[in-house]
Amino acid sequence: MLVECLGACALAEQNRALGYTGMMAIHPSHVPVLNEVFAPGPDELARAARLIAVMEEAQARGVGAVTFDGEMVDEAMVTTARTLLARRI
């Protein structure tokens, strides 16, 4: 069973790296593994909250896109950040 859970973990990590936000469990024992892999971590949650705050401030000034952590961000990324915060486990 441990080997099977390790396989589920490896597959989940690969899927998360590809941008997936979850996957179906084949067996109930996989659920905790999948929750661990797909749950956003504290750093991700903090970054999402900061991104939202920066964009809200920019939008209040009439700016639609800004540089955040070296990347261009806009409303689409705010939507993604809000979705991430909403799916905290």
PECORKA-V840447 format. One line per field, one symbol per residue. burial: 1 if it has 24 or more other ideal C-beta (glycine too) atoms within 12 Angstrom, else 0. Layout:
BEGIN
burial=???
END
This chain:
BEGIN
burial=00000001101100010000000000000100110011010000000100110110000000000101000010001100100100000
END
